[in-house]
Amino acid sequence: MEQLTAPHLDILAMVETHLASSGMSKSAFGIAAVGDPCLVDDLRAGREPRRRTVARIMEFMLTGEQYDAARHSRRRKGDA
């Protein structure tokens, strides 16, 4: 069995708690938090999210602010 790191277990536990308390579906959470409907299943399967992804997840859980693809795009305004 794959060993999960402490930070991964922490974020997964927080997501699971948020899902249980909010009643939100796992796919709705993933879309709202980071724009990925498979996020929760991937975390449960052992995905190690990047720090930036963890920050977005935390921001969503704390503020309820939904994922905005334009705000998180790697392309900047004016880039061709």
C-alpha positions in Angstrom: 0.0 0.0 0.0 1.2 3.5 -0.9 2.2 5.6 2.1 0.6 9.0 2.2 2.5 12.0 3.7 1.2 14.0 6.6 0.3 17.1 4.6 -1.7 14.9 2.2 -3.5 13.3 5.1 -4.2 16.7 6.6 -5.7 18.2 3.5 -7.7 15.1 2.8 -9.1 15.0 6.3 -10.1 18.7 6.0 -11.8 18.1 2.7 -13.6 15.1 4.1 -14.8 17.1 7.1 -15.9 19.9 4.9 -17.9 17.5 2.7 -19.6 16.0 5.7 -20.5 19.3 7.3 -21.6 21.1 4.1 -23.4 18.2 2.4 -21.6 19.2 -0.8 -21.0 16.5 -3.3 -17.3 15.5 -4.0 -17.5 16.6 -7.6 -19.2 19.9 -6.8 -16.4 20.6 -4.2 -13.7 19.8 -6.7 -15.2 22.1 -9.3 -15.8 24.9 -6.9 -12.4 24.7 -5.2 -10.0 24.1 -8.1 -12.0 23.5 -11.2 -11.5 19.7 -11.1 -14.5 17.4 -10.6 -12.1 14.4 -9.9 -10.1 16.2 -7.1 -11.6 14.4 -4.1 -11.4 10.9 -5.8 -7.8 11.7 -6.8 -6.9 12.8 -3.2 -8.5 9.6 -1.8 -6.4 7.6 -4.3 -3.2 9.2 -3.0 -2.8 12.3 -5.3 -0.3 14.7 -3.7 -1.5 18.1 -4.5 0.9 21.0 -5.2 1.1 23.8 -2.6 -0.8 26.1 -4.9 -3.6 23.6 -5.2 -3.7 23.1 -1.4 -3.8 26.9 -1.1 -6.8 27.1 -3.4 -8.6 24.3 -1.6 -8.0 26.0 1.8 -9.2 29.4 0.4 -12.4 27.8 -0.9 -13.1 26.1 2.5 -12.4 29.2 4.4 -14.1 31.8 2.2 -16.4 29.9 0.0 -14.9 31.7 -3.0 -15.4 29.6 -6.0 -12.6 28.7 -8.5 -12.1 31.3 -11.2 -10.2 29.9 -14.1 -9.2 33.3 -15.4 -7.7 34.3 -12.1 -5.7 31.1 -11.8 -4.6 30.9 -15.5 -0.9 30.7 -16.2 -1.5 33.1 -19.1 -1.5 36.7 -18.2 -3.4 39.5 -19.9 -1.6 40.7 -22.9 0.2 37.4 -23.5 -0.3 36.1 -27.0 
